[in-house]
Amino acid sequence: MDFLRDSAAFVFDMDGLLLDTERLANTALHAAAADLNLKLPEDTFLEMIGRRGQDIHHRLAVRVGSDSLAKDLLTRSEAHYETYLARGVPVKNGVAELLVWMTERNLPCAVATSTRTAKAERKLAAAGLRQYFQAVIGGDQVEHGKPAPDVYLRAAAAMHVAPEYCAVFEDSEPGLQSARAAGAQAVWVPDLAPVTAAVQALVTRVDSLHVVLVFLQTKKI
């Protein structure tokens, strides 16, 4: 991970990376399906991870064979999800410590997420993390969602740093592909989403953001 030592800025995905919310979203989707007496395959949620709302809608419609049913499922799922979030937004291991450390050293940080910006801002604030980021770039701010490079190009521009000098932390294959397409250094922090061997070969893997913190502290950035 020596490239982290030379990175001028750091960009983070949000759900499944900073926030331990993908499990909540998965539970919410299956609760919504139960409301409609619909049985979804267990892997249905996995192909949605890292993608924007409209892309999720399209994929779910293909799965269930109906655009209107997919819309109903997503509306109900969102309601369940918001109920879960109201109990507290869970933060991943090592996140707060890493962000504090970076802030103390004036290292620019941004969030680049497929989630709508307003919702992302709200979740980050509820988790106590919003103050650590110079910018929050949501999927509604770009023309093309992940795996296109748009969201990471915009995040780099918001920090006035060329993408090749940004280290990007991601948990999903679409996100890693997006970071790579933008020309950034991509770091995979596994969560729920599977990542193909072909993509794994192109990125750096770490087990948690705590590992990143320990590495940076050792390198005395």
Summary of the structure (lengths in Angstrom):
residues: 221
radius of gyration: 17.1
end to end distance: 13.0
largest distance: 55.2
contacts: 755
relative contact order: 0.20
helix: 53%
strand: 11%
